[in-house]
Amino acid sequence: VLPHATHQQLGHNPLCGDKVMVYVVVREEIIEEIRFAGDGCAISIASASLMTEMVKGKKITDVEKLFDGFHHLVTEGKEPQIDLGKLTIFSGVAEFPIRVKCATLAWHTLKSAYTCRS
């Protein structure tokens, strides 16, 4: 939990029961701090963990580009034009379409968090 979060959001995947709560401190369109608490499959928890590493300190516009690239990777299985770093490990998710929601749950939750005030 991030007690001084400026934004927070709960994400839930009813198909498999994954739940993730994302806490974010956003100042001047930059993600200064981010944490999550969750319960779910290995894919959703690993994705949330790597997401927090990748987005901390980035501008919201860069986070959105990163999410678009990641989403392309997990749906198409091909690396996009943007450098995804450790996130490329999720390329195999594209072979299992039902798992795309697991991999992207935290990302969608993050986007919902910073577009809504908590």
ZAVO-174165 format. One line per field, with one value per atom (N, C-alpha, C): chain; residue in one letter; residue number from 0; x, z, y. Coordinates in pm, whole numbers, plus 50000, padded with zeros to 5 digits. Atoms other than C-alpha are relative to their C-alpha. Layout:
REM residues N
mol	(A	...)
type	(A	...)
seq	(NUM	...)
xx	(X	...)
zz	(Z	...)
yy	(Y	...)
***
This chain:
REM residues 118
mol	(A	A	A	A	A	A	A	A	A	A	A	A	A	A	A	A	A	A	A	A	A	A	A	A	A	A	A	A	A	A	A	A	A	A	A	A	A	A	A	A	A	A	A	A	A	A	A	A	A	A	A	A	A	A	A	A	A	A	A	A	A	A	A	A	A	A	A	A	A	A	A	A	A	A	A	A	A	A	A	A	A	A	A	A	A	A	A	A	A	A	A	A	A	A	A	A	A	A	A	A	A	A	A	A	A	A	A	A	A	A	A	A	A	A	A	A	A	A	A	A	A	A	A	A	A	A	A	A	A	A	A	A	A	A	A	A	A	A	A	A	A	A	A	A	A	A	A	A	A	A	A	A	A	A	A	A	A	A	A	A	A	A	A	A	A	A	A	A	A	A	A	A	A	A	A	A	A	A	A	A	A	A	A	A	A	A	A	A	A	A	A	A	A	A	A	A	A	A	A	A	A	A	A	A	A	A	A	A	A	A	A	A	A	A	A	A	A	A	A	A	A	A	A	A	A	A	A	A	A	A	A	A	A	A	A	A	A	A	A	A	A	A	A	A	A	A	A	A	A	A	A	A	A	A	A	A	A	A	A	A	A	A	A	A	A	A	A	A	A	A	A	A	A	A	A	A	A	A	A	A	A	A	A	A	A	A	A	A	A	A	A	A	A	A	A	A	A	A	A	A	A	A	A	A	A	A	A	A	A	A	A	A	A	A	A	A	A	A	A	A	A	A	A	A	A	A	A	A	A	A	A	A	A	A	A	A	A	A	A	A	A	A	A	A	A	A	A	A	A	A	A	A	A	A)
type	(V	V	V	L	L	L	P	P	P	H	H	H	A	A	A	T	T	T	H	H	H	Q	Q	Q	Q	Q	Q	L	L	L	G	G	G	H	H	H	N	N	N	P	P	P	L	L	L	C	C	C	G	G	G	D	D	D	K	K	K	V	V	V	M	M	M	V	V	V	Y	Y	Y	V	V	V	V	V	V	V	V	V	R	R	R	E	E	E	E	E	E	I	I	I	I	I	I	E	E	E	E	E	E	I	I	I	R	R	R	F	F	F	A	A	A	G	G	G	D	D	D	G	G	G	C	C	C	A	A	A	I	I	I	S	S	S	I	I	I	A	A	A	S	S	S	A	A	A	S	S	S	L	L	L	M	M	M	T	T	T	E	E	E	M	M	M	V	V	V	K	K	K	G	G	G	K	K	K	K	K	K	I	I	I	T	T	T	D	D	D	V	V	V	E	E	E	K	K	K	L	L	L	F	F	F	D	D	D	G	G	G	F	F	F	H	H	H	H	H	H	L	L	L	V	V	V	T	T	T	E	E	E	G	G	G	K	K	K	E	E	E	P	P	P	Q	Q	Q	I	I	I	D	D	D	L	L	L	G	G	G	K	K	K	L	L	L	T	T	T	I	I	I	F	F	F	S	S	S	G	G	G	V	V	V	A	A	A	E	E	E	F	F	F	P	P	P	I	I	I	R	R	R	V	V	V	K	K	K	C	C	C	A	A	A	T	T	T	L	L	L	A	A	A	W	W	W	H	H	H	T	T	T	L	L	L	K	K	K	S	S	S	A	A	A	Y	Y	Y	T	T	T	C	C	C	R	R	R	S	S	S)
seq	(0	0	0	1	1	1	2	2	2	3	3	3	4	4	4	5	5	5	6	6	6	7	7	7	8	8	8	9	9	9	10	10	10	11	11	11	12	12	12	13	13	13	14	14	14	15	15	15	16	16	16	17	17	17	18	18	18	19	19	19	20	20	20	21	21	21	22	22	22	23	23	23	24	24	24	25	25	25	26	26	26	27	27	27	28	28	28	29	29	29	30	30	30	31	31	31	32	32	32	33	33	33	34	34	34	35	35	35	36	36	36	37	37	37	38	38	38	39	39	39	40	40	40	41	41	41	42	42	42	43	43	43	44	44	44	45	45	45	46	46	46	47	47	47	48	48	48	49	49	49	50	50	50	51	51	51	52	52	52	53	53	53	54	54	54	55	55	55	56	56	56	57	57	57	58	58	58	59	59	59	60	60	60	61	61	61	62	62	62	63	63	63	64	64	64	65	65	65	66	66	66	67	67	67	68	68	68	69	69	69	70	70	70	71	71	71	72	72	72	73	73	73	74	74	74	75	75	75	76	76	76	77	77	77	78	78	78	79	79	79	80	80	80	81	81	81	82	82	82	83	83	83	84	84	84	85	85	85	86	86	86	87	87	87	88	88	88	89	89	89	90	90	90	91	91	91	92	92	92	93	93	93	94	94	94	95	95	95	96	96	96	97	97	97	98	98	98	99	99	99	100	100	100	101	101	101	102	102	102	103	103	103	104	104	104	105	105	105	106	106	106	107	107	107	108	108	108	109	109	109	110	110	110	111	111	111	112	112	112	113	113	113	114	114	114	115	115	115	116	116	116	117	117	117)
xx	(50085	50000	50089	49930	50115	49908	50096	49944	49981	50010	50015	49975	50029	49902	49907	50090	49748	49890	50095	49568	50007	50002	49460	49880	50107	49246	50008	50009	49129	49966	50027	49144	49963	50048	48968	49975	50027	48964	49904	50098	48640	50014	49983	48739	50086	49912	49013	50014	49996	48973	50117	49887	49290	49949	50031	49272	50131	49882	49523	49957	50022	49519	50128	49883	49751	49994	49987	49869	50109	49906	50042	50009	49980	50191	50038	49975	50165	50013	49978	50310	50053	49959	50341	50012	50009	50244	50113	49894	50526	49961	50026	50480	50122	49890	50697	50016	49998	50602	49886	50105	50401	50021	50000	50311	49872	50122	50061	49988	50030	49896	49907	50085	49744	49996	50018	49625	49958	50034	49629	50103	49909	49811	50140	49860	50185	50016	49989	50138	49956	50050	49931	50090	49914	50157	50137	49870	50480	49988	50021	50339	49988	50016	50236	50134	49869	50579	50093	49913	50768	49946	50059	50523	50047	49959	50610	50146	49860	50981	50013	49986	50930	49942	50068	50700	50044	49959	50849	50095	49918	50992	49969	50033	50834	49880	50115	50597	49883	50121	50239	49998	50000	50278	50093	49907	50577	49945	50064	50386	49895	50101	50105	50063	49928	50353	50051	49951	50503	49886	50115	50158	49956	50038	50071	50094	49901	50394	49985	50018	50338	49875	50125	49981	50019	49970	50102	50080	49918	50361	49917	50076	50114	49884	50108	49847	50052	49944	50066	50121	49881	50374	50123	49887	50600	50044	49949	50826	49970	50033	50707	50124	49890	50922	50061	49953	50959	50076	49921	51217	49920	50080	51027	50085	49914	51327	49956	50036	51238	49860	50138	50875	49993	50001	50974	49981	50020	50957	49854	50141	50578	49957	50036	50591	49922	50069	50471	49853	50140	50142	49909	50080	50021	49950	50042	50000	49881	50108	49741	49909	50083	49478	49925	50071	49293	50089	49905	49609	50035	49973	49627	49942	50062	49387	50079	49916	49611	50122	49878	49919	49974	50028	49747	49915	50087	49531	50060	49938	49775	50017	49982	49839	49870	50131	49470	49961	50031	49433	50080	49918	49722	49941	50057	49568	49873	50121	49235	50034	49961	49414	50041	49953	49587	49904	50100	49288	49884	50104	49065	50067	49948	49129	49951	50042	49122	49953)
zz	(50000	50000	50000	50007	49922	50062	49928	50187	49944	50053	50015	49848	50143	49668	49957	50056	49454	49918	50081	49250	50043	49974	49313	49928	50073	49135	50023	49989	49176	49864	50125	48873	50031	49976	48851	49867	50117	48589	50045	49952	48654	49936	50065	48412	50081	49924	48638	50147	49861	48961	50039	49968	48937	50047	49950	49139	50027	49975	49157	50039	49956	49343	49968	50039	49194	50071	49930	49397	49929	50077	49220	50059	49972	49304	49867	50126	48994	50031	49986	48994	49868	50125	48688	49887	50106	48462	50003	49984	48597	50113	49896	48789	50092	49905	49090	50082	49922	49289	49954	50036	49217	50080	49931	49412	49964	50022	49377	50107	49915	49590	49918	50084	49421	50038	49983	49418	49864	50130	49097	49950	50061	48859	49986	50013	48801	49890	50110	48473	50045	49960	48625	50104	49895	48929	49944	50061	48725	49912	50085	48477	50084	49911	48758	50060	49940	48918	49900	50102	48597	49957	50035	48516	50097	49902	48841	49978	50028	48756	49876	50129	48401	49997	50012	48464	50103	49896	48776	49941	50048	48692	49858	50138	48346	49990	50031	48196	49959	50037	48147	49851	50145	47770	49963	50026	47775	50052	49945	47994	49902	50097	47739	49878	50113	47458	50040	49950	47671	50006	49995	47734	49861	50137	47364	49942	50048	47280	50068	49925	47553	49954	50046	47442	49862	50132	47085	50014	49978	47212	50045	49945	47410	49912	50090	47141	49867	50130	46831	50012	49981	46976	49931	50069	46788	50077	49929	46942	49922	50066	46865	49982	50025	46768	50128	49874	47132	50080	49918	47367	50124	49887	47617	50112	49896	47813	50045	49942	48048	49960	50035	47930	49880	50117	47616	50041	49953	47831	49983	50014	47786	49855	50141	47407	49978	50014	47450	50038	49960	47597	49877	50123	47241	49953	50038	47191	50084	49910	47472	50022	49994	47404	50132	49873	47730	50107	49903	47916	49974	50029	47750	50110	49893	48013	50129	49881	48286	49990	50019	48142	49999	50013	48083	50113	49892	48398	50075	49923	48596	49915	50090	48294	49980	50013	48238	50132	49869	48612	50024	49987	48611	49918	50085	48321	50062	49933	48503	50122	49880	48816	49966	50025	48658	49917	50070	48450	50090	49900	48761	50129	49868	49088	50104	49892	49394	50119)
yy	(49882	50000	50124	49872	50352	50105	49917	50567	50141	49865	50899	50001	50009	50784	50113	49899	51055	49935	50077	50789	49854	50144	50432	49939	50067	50177	49850	50145	49820	49943	50071	49592	49856	50136	49258	49931	50082	48985	49889	50098	48793	49862	50129	48516	49903	50088	48387	50040	49957	48584	50087	49912	48793	50135	49867	49114	50073	49919	49396	50141	49863	49726	50076	49920	49988	50134	49873	50287	50081	49918	50576	50140	49858	50913	50063	49930	51132	50149	49856	51482	50052	49937	51702	49899	50101	51411	49897	50100	51191	49905	50100	50867	49997	49992	50935	49872	50124	50627	49912	50094	50315	49871	50130	50003	49928	50076	49726	49894	50114	49463	49914	50082	49167	49855	50143	48813	49946	50052	48620	49900	50097	48394	50060	49957	48411	50105	49905	48599	50140	49867	48881	50064	49946	48923	50038	49968	48910	50124	49884	49161	50127	49884	49397	50040	49972	49368	50069	49939	49443	50136	49871	49722	50108	49899	49901	50041	49968	49879	50089	49933	50003	50142	49870	50301	50103	49904	50458	50103	49890	50799	50044	49967	50809	50095	49915	51065	49912	50074	50950	49969	50025	50989	49886	50110	50753	49867	50121	50506	49948	50042	50502	49935	50062	50427	49862	50127	50151	49898	50089	50003	49956	50036	50017	49896	50096	49835	49865	50125	49578	49927	50061	49518	49936	50055	49466	49871	50119	49217	49881	50114	49006	49957	50040	49008	49947	50039	48972	49908	50082	48801	50055	49937	49041	50123	49883	49300	50127	49874	49653	50087	49906	49952	50057	49944	50057	49893	50092	49902	49962	50047	49690	49941	50054	49568	49862	50129	49282	49953	50036	49291	49905	50090	49096	49855	50137	48783	49955	50032	48803	49974	50020	48749	49870	50128	48389	50004	49986	48512	50003	49991	48575	49864	50135	48198	49950	50039	48182	50120	49879	48453	50021	49986	48382	50064	49945	48493	50147	49859	48836	50089	49920	48973	49989	50017	48832	50093	49921	49003	50150	49856	49337	50058	49952	49360	50119	49892	49575	50125	49886	49797	50077	49934	49867	50068	49944	49927	50128	49880	50174	50115	49895	50364	50056	49954	50379	50085	49926	50502	50142	49864	50798	50085	49919	50902	50040	49966	50917	50043	49962	51094	49902	50090	50871	50080)
***
